[in-house]
Amino acid sequence: MGKGQLREEPGAGSPNHFFSVCISQKSNEDVSNFDPEFLKEEPILTPIEDGILAMINQEEFRNFSYTDPELES
């Protein structure tokens, strides 16, 4: 089986089982399912076109905030 290919575990009976086996995580920091070469790449933010945010009704986000509880420590 080639690098990056998925394999079905023996006895897997449902697509949900197959999916969970392929993307199982040991923790929120687990990156074992990612190619090591991908992890070496520098992240690049995708720029948005001028005016896009102005077209989105920002009122929908008034008084909204969220912080992942795992980041609060």
N, CA, C, O and CB atoms as a CASP TS submission, in Angstrom:
PFRMAT TS
TARGET T0000
AUTHOR 0000-0000-0000
METHOD Language model
MODEL 1
PARENT N/A
ATOM      1  N   MET     1       0.863  -1.185   0.000  1.00  0.00           N
ATOM      2  CA  MET     1       0.000   0.000   0.000  1.00  0.00           C
ATOM      3  C   MET     1       0.897   1.232   0.000  1.00  0.00           C
ATOM      4  O   MET     1       1.862   1.296   0.761  1.00  0.00           O
ATOM      5  CB  MET     1      -0.975   0.007   1.239  1.00  0.00           C
ATOM      6  N   GLY     2       0.589   2.198  -0.837  1.00  0.00           N
ATOM      7  CA  GLY     2       1.399   3.395  -0.962  1.00  0.00           C
ATOM      8  C   GLY     2       1.210   4.372   0.186  1.00  0.00           C
ATOM      9  O   GLY     2       0.228   4.312   0.926  1.00  0.00           O
ATOM     10  N   LYS     3       2.153   5.253   0.310  1.00  0.00           N
ATOM     11  CA  LYS     3       2.112   6.277   1.356  1.00  0.00           C
ATOM     12  C   LYS     3       0.869   7.151   1.184  1.00  0.00           C
ATOM     13  O   LYS     3       0.566   7.610   0.083  1.00  0.00           O
ATOM     14  CB  LYS     3       3.397   7.148   1.322  1.00  0.00           C
ATOM     15  N   GLY     4       0.156   7.374   2.290  1.00  0.00           N
ATOM     16  CA  GLY     4      -1.028   8.239   2.242  1.00  0.00           C
ATOM     17  C   GLY     4      -2.311   7.524   1.859  1.00  0.00           C
ATOM     18  O   GLY     4      -3.380   8.134   1.852  1.00  0.00           O
ATOM     19  N   GLN     5      -2.219   6.226   1.537  1.00  0.00           N
ATOM     20  CA  GLN     5      -3.427   5.492   1.184  1.00  0.00           C
ATOM     21  C   GLN     5      -4.105   4.975   2.440  1.00  0.00           C
ATOM     22  O   GLN     5      -3.446   4.679   3.437  1.00  0.00           O
ATOM     23  CB  GLN     5      -3.103   4.331   0.230  1.00  0.00           C
ATOM     24  N   LEU     6      -5.415   4.869   2.386  1.00  0.00           N
ATOM     25  CA  LEU     6      -6.197   4.372   3.507  1.00  0.00           C
ATOM     26  C   LEU     6      -6.372   2.872   3.363  1.00  0.00           C
ATOM     27  O   LEU     6      -6.424   2.345   2.251  1.00  0.00           O
ATOM     28  CB  LEU     6      -7.568   5.081   3.589  1.00  0.00           C
ATOM     29  N   ARG     7      -6.461   2.192   4.489  1.00  0.00           N
ATOM     30  CA  ARG     7      -6.735   0.765   4.435  1.00  0.00           C
ATOM     31  C   ARG     7      -7.850   0.444   5.413  1.00  0.00           C
ATOM     32  O   ARG     7      -7.973   1.076   6.462  1.00  0.00           O
ATOM     33  CB  ARG     7      -5.464  -0.062   4.751  1.00  0.00           C
ATOM     34  N   GLU     8      -8.639  -0.519   5.068  1.00  0.00           N
ATOM     35  CA  GLU     8      -9.738  -0.931   5.947  1.00  0.00           C
ATOM     36  C   GLU     8      -9.218  -1.950   6.939  1.00  0.00           C
ATOM     37  O   GLU     8      -8.509  -2.885   6.568  1.00  0.00           O
ATOM     38  CB  GLU     8     -10.928  -1.515   5.133  1.00  0.00           C
ATOM     39  N   GLU     9      -9.571  -1.768   8.196  1.00  0.00           N
ATOM     40  CA  GLU     9      -9.167  -2.704   9.241  1.00  0.00           C
ATOM     41  C   GLU     9      -9.953  -3.996   9.086  1.00  0.00           C
ATOM     42  O   GLU     9     -11.115  -3.964   8.682  1.00  0.00           O
ATOM     43  CB  GLU     9      -9.383  -2.094  10.651  1.00  0.00           C
ATOM     44  N   PRO    10      -9.350  -5.115   9.395  1.00  0.00           N
ATOM     45  CA  PRO    10     -10.083  -6.395   9.321  1.00  0.00           C
ATOM     46  C   PRO    10     -11.308  -6.372  10.227  1.00  0.00           C
ATOM     47  O   PRO    10     -11.238  -5.903  11.363  1.00  0.00           O
ATOM     48  CB  PRO    10      -9.163  -7.575   9.712  1.00  0.00           C
ATOM     49  N   GLY    11     -12.417  -6.873   9.728  1.00  0.00           N
ATOM     50  CA  GLY    11     -13.639  -6.938  10.506  1.00  0.00           C
ATOM     51  C   GLY    11     -14.416  -5.636  10.565  1.00  0.00           C
ATOM     52  O   GLY    11     -15.445  -5.566  11.237  1.00  0.00           O
ATOM     53  N   ALA    12     -13.956  -4.620   9.889  1.00  0.00           N
ATOM     54  CA  ALA    12     -14.681  -3.343   9.908  1.00  0.00           C
ATOM     55  C   ALA    12     -16.013  -3.541   9.211  1.00  0.00           C
ATOM     56  O   ALA    12     -16.063  -3.988   8.065  1.00  0.00           O
ATOM     57  CB  ALA    12     -13.857  -2.201   9.221  1.00  0.00           C
ATOM     58  N   GLY    13     -17.099  -3.205   9.909  1.00  0.00           N
ATOM     59  CA  GLY    13     -18.407  -3.510   9.351  1.00  0.00           C
ATOM     60  C   GLY    13     -19.143  -2.345   8.744  1.00  0.00           C
ATOM     61  O   GLY    13     -20.050  -2.549   7.936  1.00  0.00           O
ATOM     62  N   SER    14     -18.785  -1.129   9.105  1.00  0.00           N
ATOM     63  CA  SER    14     -19.572  -0.006   8.608  1.00  0.00           C
ATOM     64  C   SER    14     -18.665   1.105   8.106  1.00  0.00           C
ATOM     65  O   SER    14     -17.503   1.185   8.503  1.00  0.00           O
ATOM     66  CB  SER    14     -20.502   0.525   9.700  1.00  0.00           C
ATOM     67  N   PRO    15     -19.186   1.960   7.237  1.00  0.00           N
ATOM     68  CA  PRO    15     -18.384   3.108   6.775  1.00  0.00           C
ATOM     69  C   PRO    15     -17.950   4.000   7.935  1.00  0.00           C
ATOM     70  O   PRO    15     -16.858   4.569   7.898  1.00  0.00           O
ATOM     71  CB  PRO    15     -19.179   3.938   5.760  1.00  0.00           C
ATOM     72  N   ASN    16     -18.786   4.131   8.965  1.00  0.00           N
ATOM     73  CA  ASN    16     -18.406   4.968  10.104  1.00  0.00           C
ATOM     74  C   ASN    16     -17.186   4.394  10.821  1.00  0.00           C
ATOM     75  O   ASN    16     -16.300   5.134  11.248  1.00  0.00           O
ATOM     76  CB  ASN    16     -19.580   5.103  11.086  1.00  0.00           C
ATOM     77  N   HIS    17     -17.151   3.073  10.947  1.00  0.00           N
ATOM     78  CA  HIS    17     -15.989   2.432  11.575  1.00  0.00           C
ATOM     79  C   HIS    17     -14.751   2.671  10.725  1.00  0.00           C
ATOM     80  O   HIS    17     -13.692   3.017  11.248  1.00  0.00           O
ATOM     81  CB  HIS    17     -16.228   0.910  11.767  1.00  0.00           C
ATOM     82  N   PHE    18     -14.879   2.492   9.435  1.00  0.00           N
ATOM     83  CA  PHE    18     -13.770   2.713   8.507  1.00  0.00           C
ATOM     84  C   PHE    18     -13.254   4.130   8.633  1.00  0.00           C
ATOM     85  O   PHE    18     -12.044   4.345   8.711  1.00  0.00           O
ATOM     86  CB  PHE    18     -14.203   2.433   7.062  1.00  0.00           C
ATOM     87  N   PHE    19     -14.166   5.112   8.654  1.00  0.00           N
ATOM     88  CA  PHE    19     -13.782   6.516   8.749  1.00  0.00           C
ATOM     89  C   PHE    19     -13.070   6.791  10.065  1.00  0.00           C
ATOM     90  O   PHE    19     -12.041   7.466  10.080  1.00  0.00           O
ATOM     91  CB  PHE    19     -15.010   7.419   8.611  1.00  0.00           C
ATOM     92  N   SER    20     -13.601   6.279  11.164  1.00  0.00           N
ATOM     93  CA  SER    20     -12.995   6.553  12.470  1.00  0.00           C
ATOM     94  C   SER    20     -11.622   5.920  12.589  1.00  0.00           C
ATOM     95  O   SER    20     -10.746   6.484  13.244  1.00  0.00           O
ATOM     96  CB  SER    20     -13.894   6.048  13.589  1.00  0.00           C
ATOM     97  N   VAL    21     -11.408   4.760  11.972  1.00  0.00           N
ATOM     98  CA  VAL    21     -10.095   4.123  12.013  1.00  0.00           C
ATOM     99  C   VAL    21      -9.083   4.955  11.233  1.00  0.00           C
ATOM    100  O   VAL    21      -7.928   5.070  11.642  1.00  0.00           O
ATOM    101  CB  VAL    21     -10.167   2.691  11.445  1.00  0.00           C
ATOM    102  N   CYS    22      -9.503   5.529  10.128  1.00  0.00           N
ATOM    103  CA  CYS    22      -8.587   6.278   9.272  1.00  0.00           C
ATOM    104  C   CYS    22      -8.166   7.605   9.873  1.00  0.00           C
ATOM    105  O   CYS    22      -7.070   8.084   9.584  1.00  0.00           O
ATOM    106  CB  CYS    22      -9.218   6.517   7.937  1.00  0.00           C
ATOM    107  N   ILE    23      -9.002   8.212  10.699  1.00  0.00           N
ATOM    108  CA  ILE    23      -8.667   9.532  11.220  1.00  0.00           C
ATOM    109  C   ILE    23      -8.554   9.545  12.739  1.00  0.00           C
ATOM    110  O   ILE    23      -8.658  10.607  13.353  1.00  0.00           O
ATOM    111  CB  ILE    23      -9.702  10.537  10.780  1.00  0.00           C
ATOM    112  N   SER    24      -8.343   8.387  13.354  1.00  0.00           N
ATOM    113  CA  SER    24      -8.292   8.335  14.813  1.00  0.00           C
ATOM    114  C   SER    24      -7.170   9.222  15.340  1.00  0.00           C
ATOM    115  O   SER    24      -6.088   9.304  14.757  1.00  0.00           O
ATOM    116  CB  SER    24      -8.099   6.887  15.297  1.00  0.00           C
ATOM    117  N   GLN    25      -7.457   9.883  16.454  1.00  0.00           N
ATOM    118  CA  GLN    25      -6.490  10.763  17.097  1.00  0.00           C
ATOM    119  C   GLN    25      -6.216  10.249  18.498  1.00  0.00           C
ATOM    120  O   GLN    25      -7.114   9.747  19.174  1.00  0.00           O
ATOM    121  CB  GLN    25      -7.001  12.228  17.135  1.00  0.00           C
ATOM    122  N   LYS    26      -4.986  10.376  18.922  1.00  0.00           N
ATOM    123  CA  LYS    26      -4.630  10.003  20.283  1.00  0.00           C
ATOM    124  C   LYS    26      -4.874  11.180  21.229  1.00  0.00           C
ATOM    125  O   LYS    26      -5.151  10.989  22.413  1.00  0.00           O
ATOM    126  CB  LYS    26      -3.156   9.545  20.355  1.00  0.00           C
ATOM    127  N   SER    27      -4.770  12.397  20.692  1.00  0.00           N
ATOM    128  CA  SER    27      -5.011  13.618  21.457  1.00  0.00           C
ATOM    129  C   SER    27      -5.281  14.742  20.468  1.00  0.00           C
ATOM    130  O   SER    27      -5.162  14.542  19.260  1.00  0.00           O
ATOM    131  CB  SER    27      -3.798  13.963  22.393  1.00  0.00           C
ATOM    132  N   ASN    28      -5.641  15.918  20.963  1.00  0.00           N
ATOM    133  CA  ASN    28      -5.871  17.063  20.080  1.00  0.00           C
ATOM    134  C   ASN    28      -4.599  17.517  19.381  1.00  0.00           C
ATOM    135  O   ASN    28      -4.662  18.189  18.351  1.00  0.00           O
ATOM    136  CB  ASN    28      -6.458  18.216  20.867  1.00  0.00           C
ATOM    137  N   GLU    29      -3.446  17.157  19.932  1.00  0.00           N
ATOM    138  CA  GLU    29      -2.168  17.536  19.327  1.00  0.00           C
ATOM    139  C   GLU    29      -1.608  16.452  18.407  1.00  0.00           C
ATOM    140  O   GLU    29      -0.539  16.626  17.823  1.00  0.00           O
ATOM    141  CB  GLU    29      -1.159  17.850  20.413  1.00  0.00           C
ATOM    142  N   ASP    30      -2.323  15.337  18.276  1.00  0.00           N
ATOM    143  CA  ASP    30      -1.854  14.212  17.471  1.00  0.00           C
ATOM    144  C   ASP    30      -1.857  14.578  15.992  1.00  0.00           C
ATOM    145  O   ASP    30      -2.900  14.917  15.434  1.00  0.00           O
ATOM    146  CB  ASP    30      -2.726  12.970  17.715  1.00  0.00           C
ATOM    147  N   VAL    31      -0.699  14.509  15.364  1.00  0.00           N
ATOM    148  CA  VAL    31      -0.588  14.810  13.936  1.00  0.00           C
ATOM    149  C   VAL    31      -0.083  13.593  13.159  1.00  0.00           C
ATOM    150  O   VAL    31       0.441  13.732  12.054  1.00  0.00           O
ATOM    151  CB  VAL    31       0.353  16.009  13.712  1.00  0.00           C
ATOM    152  N   SER    32      -0.241  12.397  13.742  1.00  0.00           N
ATOM    153  CA  SER    32       0.298  11.190  13.121  1.00  0.00           C
ATOM    154  C   SER    32      -0.368  10.856  11.781  1.00  0.00           C
ATOM    155  O   SER    32       0.195  10.095  10.995  1.00  0.00           O
ATOM    156  CB  SER    32       0.144  10.023  14.067  1.00  0.00           C
ATOM    157  N   ASN    33      -1.547  11.406  11.509  1.00  0.00           N
ATOM    158  CA  ASN    33      -2.218  11.149  10.237  1.00  0.00           C
ATOM    159  C   ASN    33      -1.793  12.115   9.137  1.00  0.00           C
ATOM    160  O   ASN    33      -2.282  12.025   8.011  1.00  0.00           O
ATOM    161  CB  ASN    33      -3.710  11.225  10.424  1.00  0.00           C
ATOM    162  N   PHE    34      -0.891  13.034   9.451  1.00  0.00           N
ATOM    163  CA  PHE    34      -0.418  14.001   8.461  1.00  0.00           C
ATOM    164  C   PHE    34       0.950  13.585   7.944  1.00  0.00           C
ATOM    165  O   PHE    34       1.771  13.044   8.686  1.00  0.00           O
ATOM    166  CB  PHE    34      -0.357  15.420   9.064  1.00  0.00           C
ATOM    167  N   ASP    35       1.182  13.839   6.681  1.00  0.00           N
ATOM    168  CA  ASP    35       2.468  13.573   6.069  1.00  0.00           C
ATOM    169  C   ASP    35       3.520  14.475   6.721  1.00  0.00           C
ATOM    170  O   ASP    35       3.298  15.681   6.827  1.00  0.00           O
ATOM    171  CB  ASP    35       2.410  13.800   4.529  1.00  0.00           C
ATOM    172  N   PRO    36       4.660  13.927   7.164  1.00  0.00           N
ATOM    173  CA  PRO    36       5.705  14.750   7.792  1.00  0.00           C
ATOM    174  C   PRO    36       6.177  15.897   6.910  1.00  0.00           C
ATOM    175  O   PRO    36       6.526  16.960   7.422  1.00  0.00           O
ATOM    176  CB  PRO    36       6.887  13.887   8.154  1.00  0.00           C
ATOM    177  N   GLU    37       6.195  15.701   5.588  1.00  0.00           N
ATOM    178  CA  GLU    37       6.601  16.784   4.682  1.00  0.00           C
ATOM    179  C   GLU    37       5.607  17.947   4.750  1.00  0.00           C
ATOM    180  O   GLU    37       6.002  19.111   4.695  1.00  0.00           O
ATOM    181  CB  GLU    37       6.712  16.262   3.228  1.00  0.00           C
ATOM    182  N   PHE    38       4.324  17.625   4.869  1.00  0.00           N
ATOM    183  CA  PHE    38       3.294  18.660   4.987  1.00  0.00           C
ATOM    184  C   PHE    38       3.499  19.469   6.268  1.00  0.00           C
ATOM    185  O   PHE    38       3.349  20.691   6.269  1.00  0.00           O
ATOM    186  CB  PHE    38       1.881  18.027   4.971  1.00  0.00           C
ATOM    187  N   LEU    39       3.839  18.787   7.343  1.00  0.00           N
ATOM    188  CA  LEU    39       4.015  19.458   8.632  1.00  0.00           C
ATOM    189  C   LEU    39       5.225  20.390   8.649  1.00  0.00           C
ATOM    190  O   LEU    39       5.292  21.293   9.483  1.00  0.00           O
ATOM    191  CB  LEU    39       4.154  18.428   9.731  1.00  0.00           C
ATOM    192  N   LYS    40       6.176  20.186   7.747  1.00  0.00           N
ATOM    193  CA  LYS    40       7.360  21.046   7.675  1.00  0.00           C
ATOM    194  C   LYS    40       7.076  22.363   6.957  1.00  0.00           C
ATOM    195  O   LYS    40       7.838  23.321   7.085  1.00  0.00           O
ATOM    196  CB  LYS    40       8.491  20.316   6.970  1.00  0.00           C
ATOM    197  N   GLU    41       5.977  22.408   6.202  1.00  0.00           N
ATOM    198  CA  GLU    41       5.677  23.601   5.417  1.00  0.00           C
ATOM    199  C   GLU    41       5.249  24.760   6.307  1.00  0.00           C
ATOM    200  O   GLU    41       4.568  24.566   7.314  1.00  0.00           O
ATOM    201  CB  GLU    41       4.590  23.301   4.395  1.00  0.00           C
ATOM    202  N   GLU    42       5.654  25.962   5.925  1.00  0.00           N
ATOM    203  CA  GLU    42       5.272  27.179   6.635  1.00  0.00           C
ATOM    204  C   GLU    42       3.811  27.498   6.311  1.00  0.00           C
ATOM    205  O   GLU    42       3.431  27.496   5.141  1.00  0.00           O
ATOM    206  CB  GLU    42       6.205  28.373   6.248  1.00  0.00           C
ATOM    207  N   PRO    43       2.977  27.776   7.336  1.00  0.00           N
ATOM    208  CA  PRO    43       1.577  28.111   7.039  1.00  0.00           C
ATOM    209  C   PRO    43       1.476  29.443   6.290  1.00  0.00           C
ATOM    210  O   PRO    43       2.224  30.384   6.555  1.00  0.00           O
ATOM    211  CB  PRO    43       0.752  28.174   8.344  1.00  0.00           C
ATOM    212  N   ILE    44       0.545  29.494   5.365  1.00  0.00           N
ATOM    213  CA  ILE    44       0.307  30.714   4.584  1.00  0.00           C
ATOM    214  C   ILE    44      -1.175  31.035   4.668  1.00  0.00           C
ATOM    215  O   ILE    44      -2.012  30.204   4.315  1.00  0.00           O
ATOM    216  CB  ILE    44       0.766  30.547   3.087  1.00  0.00           C
ATOM    217  N   LEU    45      -1.506  32.228   5.131  1.00  0.00           N
ATOM    218  CA  LEU    45      -2.900  32.646   5.187  1.00  0.00           C
ATOM    219  C   LEU    45      -3.377  33.008   3.791  1.00  0.00           C
ATOM    220  O   LEU    45      -2.645  33.618   3.011  1.00  0.00           O
ATOM    221  CB  LEU    45      -3.082  33.837   6.152  1.00  0.00           C
ATOM    222  N   THR    46      -4.590  32.634   3.489  1.00  0.00           N
ATOM    223  CA  THR    46      -5.175  32.979   2.197  1.00  0.00           C
ATOM    224  C   THR    46      -5.734  34.391   2.284  1.00  0.00           C
ATOM    225  O   THR    46      -6.639  34.650   3.078  1.00  0.00           O
ATOM    226  CB  THR    46      -6.284  31.962   1.784  1.00  0.00           C
ATOM    227  N   PRO    47      -5.205  35.307   1.477  1.00  0.00           N
ATOM    228  CA  PRO    47      -5.723  36.678   1.541  1.00  0.00           C
ATOM    229  C   PRO    47      -7.145  36.743   0.989  1.00  0.00           C
ATOM    230  O   PRO    47      -7.504  36.001   0.075  1.00  0.00           O
ATOM    231  CB  PRO    47      -4.805  37.640   0.759  1.00  0.00           C
ATOM    232  N   ILE    48      -7.939  37.634   1.552  1.00  0.00           N
ATOM    233  CA  ILE    48      -9.284  37.826   1.022  1.00  0.00           C
ATOM    234  C   ILE    48      -9.293  39.066   0.143  1.00  0.00           C
ATOM    235  O   ILE    48      -8.504  39.991   0.332  1.00  0.00           O
ATOM    236  CB  ILE    48     -10.328  37.953   2.167  1.00  0.00           C
ATOM    237  N   GLU    49     -10.178  39.063  -0.795  1.00  0.00           N
ATOM    238  CA  GLU    49     -10.272  40.194  -1.711  1.00  0.00           C
ATOM    239  C   GLU    49     -10.829  41.409  -0.981  1.00  0.00           C
ATOM    240  O   GLU    49     -11.649  41.282  -0.072  1.00  0.00           O
ATOM    241  CB  GLU    49     -11.153  39.843  -2.927  1.00  0.00           C
ATOM    242  N   ASP    50     -10.374  42.582  -1.390  1.00  0.00           N
ATOM    243  CA  ASP    50     -10.889  43.820  -0.805  1.00  0.00           C
ATOM    244  C   ASP    50     -12.403  43.874  -0.952  1.00  0.00           C
ATOM    245  O   ASP    50     -12.947  43.550  -2.008  1.00  0.00           O
ATOM    246  CB  ASP    50     -10.240  45.053  -1.470  1.00  0.00           C
ATOM    247  N   GLY    51     -13.071  44.281   0.107  1.00  0.00           N
ATOM    248  CA  GLY    51     -14.507  44.472   0.054  1.00  0.00           C
ATOM    249  C   GLY    51     -15.337  43.262   0.475  1.00  0.00           C
ATOM    250  O   GLY    51     -16.540  43.392   0.706  1.00  0.00           O
ATOM    251  N   ILE    52     -14.719  42.097   0.576  1.00  0.00           N
ATOM    252  CA  ILE    52     -15.481  40.890   0.931  1.00  0.00           C
ATOM    253  C   ILE    52     -16.083  41.029   2.328  1.00  0.00           C
ATOM    254  O   ILE    52     -17.271  40.767   2.515  1.00  0.00           O
ATOM    255  CB  ILE    52     -14.577  39.634   0.862  1.00  0.00           C
ATOM    256  N   LEU    53     -15.276  41.440   3.313  1.00  0.00           N
ATOM    257  CA  LEU    53     -15.800  41.565   4.672  1.00  0.00           C
ATOM    258  C   LEU    53     -16.893  42.616   4.752  1.00  0.00           C
ATOM    259  O   LEU    53     -17.842  42.466   5.522  1.00  0.00           O
ATOM    260  CB  LEU    53     -14.681  41.909   5.641  1.00  0.00           C
ATOM    261  N   ALA    54     -16.774  43.663   3.978  1.00  0.00           N
ATOM    262  CA  ALA    54     -17.796  44.710   3.984  1.00  0.00           C
ATOM    263  C   ALA    54     -19.132  44.177   3.476  1.00  0.00           C
ATOM    264  O   ALA    54     -20.182  44.724   3.813  1.00  0.00           O
ATOM    265  CB  ALA    54     -17.345  45.900   3.128  1.00  0.00           C
ATOM    266  N   MET    55     -19.105  43.120   2.673  1.00  0.00           N
ATOM    267  CA  MET    55     -20.334  42.555   2.118  1.00  0.00           C
ATOM    268  C   MET    55     -21.036  41.622   3.117  1.00  0.00           C
ATOM    269  O   MET    55     -22.203  41.281   2.925  1.00  0.00           O
ATOM    270  CB  MET    55     -20.021  41.797   0.826  1.00  0.00           C
ATOM    271  N   ILE    56     -20.335  41.212   4.173  1.00  0.00           N
ATOM    272  CA  ILE    56     -20.905  40.295   5.163  1.00  0.00           C
ATOM    273  C   ILE    56     -21.519  41.108   6.288  1.00  0.00           C
ATOM    274  O   ILE    56     -20.891  42.026   6.816  1.00  0.00           O
ATOM    275  CB  ILE    56     -19.827  39.313   5.715  1.00  0.00           C
ATOM    276  N   ASN    57     -22.735  40.772   6.649  1.00  0.00           N
ATOM    277  CA  ASN    57     -23.434  41.484   7.708  1.00  0.00           C
ATOM    278  C   ASN    57     -22.740  41.216   9.038  1.00  0.00           C
ATOM    279  O   ASN    57     -22.926  40.156   9.636  1.00  0.00           O
ATOM    280  CB  ASN    57     -24.924  41.062   7.769  1.00  0.00           C
ATOM    281  N   GLN    58     -21.945  42.168   9.501  1.00  0.00           N
ATOM    282  CA  GLN    58     -21.191  42.000  10.739  1.00  0.00           C
ATOM    283  C   GLN    58     -22.082  42.052  11.979  1.00  0.00           C
ATOM    284  O   GLN    58     -21.666  41.626  13.057  1.00  0.00           O
ATOM    285  CB  GLN    58     -20.123  43.066  10.836  1.00  0.00           C
ATOM    286  N   GLU    59     -23.296  42.565  11.838  1.00  0.00           N
ATOM    287  CA  GLU    59     -24.236  42.632  12.957  1.00  0.00           C
ATOM    288  C   GLU    59     -24.525  41.225  13.512  1.00  0.00           C
ATOM    289  O   GLU    59     -24.785  41.058  14.703  1.00  0.00           O
ATOM    290  CB  GLU    59     -25.552  43.314  12.510  1.00  0.00           C
ATOM    291  N   GLU    60     -24.475  40.234  12.637  1.00  0.00           N
ATOM    292  CA  GLU    60     -24.727  38.857  13.060  1.00  0.00           C
ATOM    293  C   GLU    60     -23.698  38.378  14.078  1.00  0.00           C
ATOM    294  O   GLU    60     -23.950  37.419  14.807  1.00  0.00           O
ATOM    295  CB  GLU    60     -24.727  37.931  11.853  1.00  0.00           C
ATOM    296  N   PHE    61     -22.556  39.029  14.134  1.00  0.00           N
ATOM    297  CA  PHE    61     -21.486  38.605  15.030  1.00  0.00           C
ATOM    298  C   PHE    61     -21.353  39.488  16.267  1.00  0.00           C
ATOM    299  O   PHE    61     -20.454  39.282  17.083  1.00  0.00           O
ATOM    300  CB  PHE    61     -20.185  38.589  14.286  1.00  0.00           C
ATOM    301  N   ARG    62     -22.235  40.461  16.411  1.00  0.00           N
ATOM    302  CA  ARG    62     -22.163  41.361  17.569  1.00  0.00           C
ATOM    303  C   ARG    62     -22.305  40.549  18.858  1.00  0.00           C
ATOM    304  O   ARG    62     -23.152  39.660  18.945  1.00  0.00           O
ATOM    305  CB  ARG    62     -23.267  42.461  17.489  1.00  0.00           C
ATOM    306  N   ASN    63     -21.480  40.856  19.850  1.00  0.00           N
ATOM    307  CA  ASN    63     -21.452  40.206  21.160  1.00  0.00           C
ATOM    308  C   ASN    63     -21.072  38.723  21.099  1.00  0.00           C
ATOM    309  O   ASN    63     -21.319  37.981  22.049  1.00  0.00           O
ATOM    310  CB  ASN    63     -22.796  40.348  21.817  1.00  0.00           C
ATOM    311  N   PHE    64     -20.489  38.304  20.016  1.00  0.00           N
ATOM    312  CA  PHE    64     -20.061  36.910  19.908  1.00  0.00           C
ATOM    313  C   PHE    64     -18.569  36.813  20.176  1.00  0.00           C
ATOM    314  O   PHE    64     -17.777  37.584  19.635  1.00  0.00           O
ATOM    315  CB  PHE    64     -20.400  36.331  18.514  1.00  0.00           C
ATOM    316  N   SER    65     -18.201  35.873  21.003  1.00  0.00           N
ATOM    317  CA  SER    65     -16.791  35.557  21.189  1.00  0.00           C
ATOM    318  C   SER    65     -16.695  34.085  21.554  1.00  0.00           C
ATOM    319  O   SER    65     -17.621  33.512  22.128  1.00  0.00           O
ATOM    320  CB  SER    65     -16.134  36.464  22.290  1.00  0.00           C
ATOM    321  N   TYR    66     -15.587  33.494  21.221  1.00  0.00           N
ATOM    322  CA  TYR    66     -15.382  32.092  21.548  1.00  0.00           C
ATOM    323  C   TYR    66     -13.896  31.866  21.753  1.00  0.00           C
ATOM    324  O   TYR    66     -13.068  32.314  20.959  1.00  0.00           O
ATOM    325  CB  TYR    66     -15.944  31.158  20.436  1.00  0.00           C
ATOM    326  N   THR    67     -13.580  31.180  22.807  1.00  0.00           N
ATOM    327  CA  THR    67     -12.208  30.734  23.052  1.00  0.00           C
ATOM    328  C   THR    67     -12.279  29.250  23.366  1.00  0.00           C
ATOM    329  O   THR    67     -13.034  28.821  24.237  1.00  0.00           O
ATOM    330  CB  THR    67     -11.522  31.544  24.227  1.00  0.00           C
ATOM    331  N   ASP    68     -11.490  28.481  22.651  1.00  0.00           N
ATOM    332  CA  ASP    68     -11.452  27.050  22.883  1.00  0.00           C
ATOM    333  C   ASP    68     -11.026  26.807  24.325  1.00  0.00           C
ATOM    334  O   ASP    68      -9.961  27.263  24.740  1.00  0.00           O
ATOM    335  CB  ASP    68     -10.491  26.342  21.884  1.00  0.00           C
ATOM    336  N   PRO    69     -11.856  26.084  25.103  1.00  0.00           N
ATOM    337  CA  PRO    69     -11.527  25.839  26.513  1.00  0.00           C
ATOM    338  C   PRO    69     -10.156  25.192  26.706  1.00  0.00           C
ATOM    339  O   PRO    69      -9.517  25.396  27.738  1.00  0.00           O
ATOM    340  CB  PRO    69     -12.586  24.959  27.138  1.00  0.00           C
ATOM    341  N   GLU    70      -9.706  24.427  25.737  1.00  0.00           N
ATOM    342  CA  GLU    70      -8.394  23.788  25.854  1.00  0.00           C
ATOM    343  C   GLU    70      -7.252  24.797  25.748  1.00  0.00           C
ATOM    344  O   GLU    70      -6.127  24.506  26.156  1.00  0.00           O
ATOM    345  CB  GLU    70      -8.236  22.721  24.781  1.00  0.00           C
ATOM    346  N   LEU    71      -7.532  25.974  25.205  1.00  0.00           N
ATOM    347  CA  LEU    71      -6.497  26.999  25.097  1.00  0.00           C
ATOM    348  C   LEU    71      -6.437  27.869  26.339  1.00  0.00           C
ATOM    349  O   LEU    71      -5.478  28.617  26.530  1.00  0.00           O
ATOM    350  CB  LEU    71      -6.739  27.864  23.876  1.00  0.00           C
ATOM    351  N   GLU    72      -7.447  27.776  27.179  1.00  0.00           N
ATOM    352  CA  GLU    72      -7.482  28.556  28.405  1.00  0.00           C
ATOM    353  C   GLU    72      -6.791  27.753  29.511  1.00  0.00           C
ATOM    354  O   GLU    72      -7.358  26.806  30.056  1.00  0.00           O
ATOM    355  CB  GLU    72      -8.952  28.917  28.802  1.00  0.00           C
ATOM    356  N   SER    73      -5.589  28.139  29.821  1.00  0.00           N
ATOM    357  CA  SER    73      -4.903  27.433  30.911  1.00  0.00           C
ATOM    358  C   SER    73      -3.899  28.323  31.579  1.00  0.00           C
ATOM    359  O   SER    73      -3.226  27.900  32.518  1.00  0.00           O
ATOM    360  CB  SER    73      -4.215  26.178  30.401  1.00  0.00           C
TER
END
